Amino acid sequence: QPVNRREEGDREPRGCDTMALEGMTFTVTGTLSVRRADFEALLREHGGGVAKSVTKAVTHLVSAMPGSSEPTAKEQAALNKNKDIQLVGEEWVRERIAEAAEPEPAAAPAKRTTRARAAKAK
């Protein structure tokens, strides 16, 4: 069961303009570039859930070295326990947050239809 997950109807965390990780639950393994508590706080701030161990609810395992030729024993155990889990790194998480924070391009003005042009010509 994920802990500290944002409940339906909760206000968006302060200082956060994106819920880029909403619907995802993470377990963190290995040594990260920041303190684990800070990284877990980042996950929560952007809508992600955090579980201390791998369960069926976990969707992503954040590893210090994802994609290495062979998974570590911990990573393999997690993959054996939950076949649907995605093995990702810190950078993947930060990229999802950055992508969600980018403003969407403004839509081009709608072209007038033939009927609108005909009405204007009258």
C-alpha positions in Angstrom: 0.0 0.0 0.0 1.5 3.4 -1.0 2.0 5.9 1.8 1.4 9.6 1.7 -0.4 9.4 -1.6 -2.5 12.4 -2.5 -6.2 11.6 -1.9 -9.0 12.5 -4.3 -10.0 16.1 -3.7 -6.8 17.0 -1.8 -5.4 20.4 -2.8 -2.3 20.4 -5.0 0.9 20.7 -2.9 2.2 24.2 -2.4 4.8 25.3 -4.9 3.9 22.6 -7.3 2.4 23.4 -10.7 2.3 19.9 -12.1 0.9 16.5 -11.1 3.3 14.8 -13.6 3.5 11.7 -11.5 -0.1 11.2 -10.6 -1.2 7.6 -10.8 2.3 6.3 -10.3 3.7 4.6 -7.2 7.4 4.5 -6.7 9.9 2.5 -4.7 13.4 3.8 -4.5 16.6 1.7 -4.3 20.3 2.4 -4.4 22.2 5.6 -3.7 20.8 8.7 -5.3 22.3 12.1 -6.1 20.1 13.6 -3.4 19.0 12.4 0.0 16.3 9.7 -0.3 13.9 11.7 1.8 14.2 14.7 -0.5 13.7 12.6 -3.6 10.6 10.9 -2.1 9.3 14.4 -1.2 9.8 15.4 -4.8 7.8 12.3 -6.0 4.9 13.2 -3.6 5.0 16.9 -4.5 4.3 16.0 -8.1 1.5 13.5 -7.4 3.4 10.3 -7.1 2.9 7.7 -4.3 5.9 6.2 -2.4 6.1 2.7 -1.1 8.9 1.5 1.1 8.9 -1.9 -0.6 7.8 -3.4 -3.8 4.1 -4.4 -3.9 1.6 -5.0 -6.7 0.7 -1.3 -6.4 4.2 -0.1 -7.3 4.4 1.0 -10.9 8.0 2.3 -11.0 11.3 1.2 -9.3 13.7 4.2 -9.2 17.2 2.8 -9.3 20.6 4.5 -9.1 21.7 2.6 -12.3 18.8 1.6 -14.4 19.5 0.0 -17.8 22.8 -1.5 -16.7 23.5 -4.8 -18.4 22.4 -6.9 -15.5 19.8 -5.8 -12.8 21.1 -5.8 -9.2 19.8 -8.5 -6.9 17.3 -6.0 -5.4 16.1 -4.9 -8.9 15.7 -8.6 -10.0 13.8 -9.4 -6.8 11.5 -6.5 -7.5 11.0 -7.5 -11.1 10.2 -11.1 -10.0 7.7 -9.8 -7.5 5.9 -7.4 -9.8 6.3 -8.2 -13.6 4.6 -4.9 -14.6 7.0 -2.6 -12.8 9.1 -0.2 -14.8 12.8 0.3 -13.9 13.7 4.0 -14.1 16.3 6.4 -12.9 16.3 9.7 -11.2 16.7 11.5 -14.6 13.6 9.8 -16.0 11.6 11.2 -13.0 13.0 14.7 -13.5 12.3 14.6 -17.2 8.6 13.7 -16.6 8.3 16.6 -14.2 10.1 19.0 -16.6 7.9 17.9 -19.6 4.7 18.4 -17.6 5.8 21.8 -16.5 6.5 23.1 -20.1 3.6 25.3 -21.2 1.6 24.0 -24.1 2.0 25.9 -27.3 -0.7 28.4 -28.0 -3.3 27.1 -30.5 -3.3 28.9 -33.8 -6.4 31.1 -34.4 -9.2 29.1 -36.0 -9.6 29.7 -39.7 -12.9 31.2 -40.7 -15.2 28.9 -42.5 -16.6 29.6 -45.9 -19.9 30.5 -44.3 -18.2 33.0 -42.1 -16.3 34.6 -45.0 -19.5 34.8 -47.1 -21.4 36.5 -44.2 -18.5 39.0 -43.8 -18.5 39.7 -47.6 -22.2 40.8 -47.6 
